[in-house]
Every structure is written in C-alpha cells, then in structure tokens.
C-alpha cells in the first residue's frame, strides 16, 4: 500500500502529516497519479459512513466507481484528465441527503507532473458552521441539485409511505385521487402485509376530512361481547361496571373518518347493526333509545375472500355492498416486483435515521430480494431490513447474509403457483376425457369473467387483452357471460365445483 508515499516528508521534517490531516475538519481523499487510493482522513470517513477504508485503499478510483458500492463520481478523474484543478457539486447515489462541493487539486513533482490528487469535500455542515460563527448566508444544497421534472409542472400529490411506480401502484394512486374528496365508503382487500392501513391513511389525508378525526379500529382485537359497546358507545348503567357513559368509536369519528380493519371478524349480529348504522347514518348507544346522527366516512379492510364468506353465510351481503361502494384490491408484493427496489430504499433511509447507521444492498443481494416471493408482503420486507439493522454488523449485506433470512426452503414465485393450478385443472379434465376445445373454452371463460370484473367496459377489456371490442362481446355472449355482478358469483360457483382453474 502506498499511503506511506503521501507522507514521506514526515521523515525529513519530523512533522507527522498523517496526524495533521486526520485532525482537519474537512474530508480529504488522496490518490496517486494513476488514481489509486492512497489515503482517506478521519473526517472523510465521518462524512461518508458507508465507506469501508480497508476495501478502498490501494484500489483505483475507476475500479471503485465501476463497482458502484461507495460512489459513482469522483473529481479525481477530472483532475487527471484535465491535468489541473477542478471543482464540482456531487450528490451521493446511495445517500441522496449527502451533498457536497468537491475540490480536486493536483500535487506536482519536480518535473511538473502529477504525483498525487487531493480531493476536499465541503459538505453542508461546513457552511452551517460558517453561518453559526459569522452569520454567513447559507442556501439549501437542494437548490444546487437540479430537480427532476419540468418547470411549471405541478408536484405530484404527497402520498405518504405509498411507495411504487409499477402499473398497479399508479392505478391505485389514480383511484385514490378520484375518491379522496368524496364521502363514498371504501373496502380495501388484499393479503396481510400489503399496506391496507397505509392506503386508508392516504385516502383520509387527501380528503376534505384530513383535519377531522381519523379513528382506526382493528375489529379482530376486540372481544365479540364488547364490539357493539366499543363501536357505538354505551350509557351509564347499561351493563355491570358501566359507571359512566362513553362515546363509541363512531361518535369519536363524527365529522371525520373511521377505519375498520379486519371487518370480517365482526360477529354476524354486529354486522347487522353496522349495516343499519351505515344505512340510517345514526347510532344508538347501548342502554339508550336516543339516536345520534352521524357524518362519518367509513373505510373498511379485509384480507379474507368476502365472496366466499358471503356464500358460507359468514358475512352479510347487505353490509358488503354498503361498504364496497368503492372497492380497492391491493395486489401482493410478488406481483409488483419493480417496486421492491424502491421500497427497499425507502426502508433503508427510514432505519438509517432510527438506528444511526448505514446498511446497503449490493446489486446481487437486491436481485435476491426481487426474486423472493414475499409471502408476508411489504411487512415482511420491512421486518427483515430492520432485523439487519439490529443484528448484522455488516454495512453491505451479502447473499450469504440475506439468504437464510428468506426462509429455509426456496420460495416459489406466484407464476409457479399459477402453472400448478393450470396443470392440476388440465389433469382433471384429461382424466374426465374432456376435449381440448372444452378445456380451452373453460379457461377462456375464466379470463373473460375476471377481466369483466376488473375493467369498466368491453372496450377496456379488449385493450387490456389485446383483441378487438367486437371479439370480446362475441365471446362473452357465446360463453353466457354478462357485464353484471352475477358473473362473479357464477365464477365462484364453477370454481368450487372444480370446473374452472383458479385464477
């Protein structure tokens, strides 16, 4: 390692230049004439906590940039190319909050050739000290960093913690903006961990009720014997122990929004009472006969198949329709893999601040995260990342570290599961001596019925499925499919009989 060459004058003068450079408050990075890293002072390491000095010393700047782990730009290359001092403003590609002016100076030998390049970082903290000491004017560093997008284009709505640029996420945001300023009830469905509560919070935040009460209730967390008194309140003496009256969650949310999570865990009796409340827009406290008028927007959520629960007489159909004026279905994380890097980055920056340390995923490790099936969805991703901040000593998470955390067995992708469903369906049909046209007809029926549920018109169905609109109409008529909600129940009944492959 050539770090001794940088401080060779210490042997002639008796001055310990290494000690001096480490004492300086300015971050300093030194290379030789070939761009090989020779020395990094302590201030540089403090300003760039992601840097591993042992992994950088002795390596060329070009090699480090290609690796992409520590930085993707360096003023050193400009100095060596131009053979003179240079200055630039850089934003760290992994730590966007780390911005700095960087000055690069060549150190020349007796023949006027570059012997070393010294780079000095002037971070925002440096100018803040100038301001504190001398009242020096300081502008936000963001003003030097060109914002994305065109001037004059309004900023996107401030969705909170709703991370993603995939088509399903963009469609979700569009729907949320359309319904936010209405009073329509919303039913959010999706697997556990897909972010139903986050969606509910954003709908409330974007609505005209954003400054009014937002009451959140997990129906599964309240005993069935207490659910009515908790939802609708009670009067003094209504039951043993009721020494005073109390407003229920609906009254507390009056004028605002109530979020009922795990709505299907309500008892059938409580569902009946809730259905009447939504219809009449008033509640009666337990132990009282006096109605209380309500102005409450209801957002409900479930991870269950409510169609099946309705068929099994476990959920009231009238309540379902009163809750689901605007249905929103959140797809699982495995079906929007393009959002996984963005979600990962979001959680990394979140936990950087909480745990005061830096963790990052190299490209190969990030690919493992993208390929994983995520049965626990976004919640599982967040939990694994937080676990690493607490339990891992490494700043860069390798494949060997992450793989054991993703389950003992290789997780199967959703496409594998779909293939198995189709295989099993076809196997059953072949055993029953079904013809190929019959099997294809049933599969086609399933696709069209599901598309009919998702899209508003046969025109949208045709666009999505890549065929003409008359083709869609003709096929639906030949298969006995209409545009009414009855198609949903027809699918369910056929699927229960094993006549159709599961979607």
C-alpha positions, 0 to 999 in steps of 0.5 A: 500500500502506498499511503506511506508515499503521501507522507514521506516528508514526515521523515525529513521534517519530523512533522507527522502529516498523517496526524495533521490531516486526520485532525482537519475538519474537512474530508480529504481523499488522496490518490496517486497519479494513476488514481489509486487510493492512497489515503482517506482522513478521519473526517472523510470517513465521518462524512461518508459512513458507508465507506469501508477504508480497508476495501478502498485503499490501494484500489483505483478510483475507476475500479471503485466507481465501476463497482458502484458500492461507495460512489459513482463520481469522483473529481479525481478523474477530472483532475487527471484528465484535465491535468489541473484543478477542478471543482464540482457539486456531487450528490451521493447515489446511495445517500441522496441527503449527502451533498457536497462541493468537491475540490480536486487539486493536483500535487506536482513533482519536480518535473511538473507532473502529477504525483498525487490528487487531493480531493476536499469535500465541503459538505453542508455542515461546513457552511452551517458552521460558517453561518453559526460563527459569522452569520454567513448566508447559507442556501439549501444544497437542494437548490444546487441539485437540479430537480427532476421534472419540468418547470411549471409542472405541478408536484405530484400529490404527497402520498405518504409511505405509498411507495411504487411506480409499477402499473398497479401502484399508479392505478391505485394512486389514480383511484385514490385521487378520484375518491379522496374528496368524496364521502363514498365508503371504501373496502380495501382487500388484499393479503396481510402485509400489503399496506391496507392501513397505509392506503386508508391513511392516504385516502383520509389525508387527501380528503376534505376530512384530513383535519377531522378525526381519523379513528382506526379500529382493528375489529379482530382485537376486540372481544365479540361481547364488547364490539357493539359497546366499543363501536357505538358507545354505551350509557351509564348503567347499561351493563355491570361496571358501566359507571359512566357513559362513553362515546363509541368509536363512531361518535369519536369519528363524527365529522371525520373518518373511521377505519375498520380493519379486519371487518370480517371478524365482526360477529354476524349480529354486529354486522347487522347493526353496522349495516343499519348504522351505515344505512340510517347514518345514526347510532344508538348507544347501548342502554339508550333509545336516543339516536345520534346522527352521524357524518362519518366516512367509513373505510373498511379492510379485509384480507379474507375472500368476502365472496366466499364468506358471503356464500358460507353465510359468514358475512352479510351481503347487505353490509358488503355492498354498503361498504364496497361502494368503492372497492380497492384490491391491493395486489401482493408484493410478488406481483409488483416486483419493480417496486421492491427496489424502491421500497427497499430504499425507502426502508433503508433511509427510514432505519438509517435515521432510527438506528444511526447507521448505514446498511446497503444492498449490493446489486446481487443481494437486491436481485435476491430480494426481487426474486423472493416471493414475499409471502408476508408482503411489504411487512415482511420486507420491512421486518427483515431490513430492520432485523439487519439493522439490529443484528448484522454488523455488516454495512453491505449485506451479502447473499450469504447474509440475506439468504437464510433470512428468506426462509429455509426452503426456496420460495416459489414465485406466484407464476409457479403457483399459477402453472400448478393450478393450470396443470392440476385443472388440465389433469382433471379434465384429461382424466374426465376425457374432456376435449381440448376445445372444452378445456380451452373454452373453460379457461377462456371463460375464466379470463373473460369473467375476471377481466369483466370484473376488473375493467369498466367496459368491453372496450377496456377489456379488449385493450387490456387483452389485446383483441378487438371490442367486437371479439370480446362481446362475441365471446362473452355472449357465446360463453353466457357471460354478462357485464353484471355482478352475477358473473362473479358469483357464477365464477365462484360457483364453477370454481368450487365445483372444480370446473374452472382453474383458479385464477 
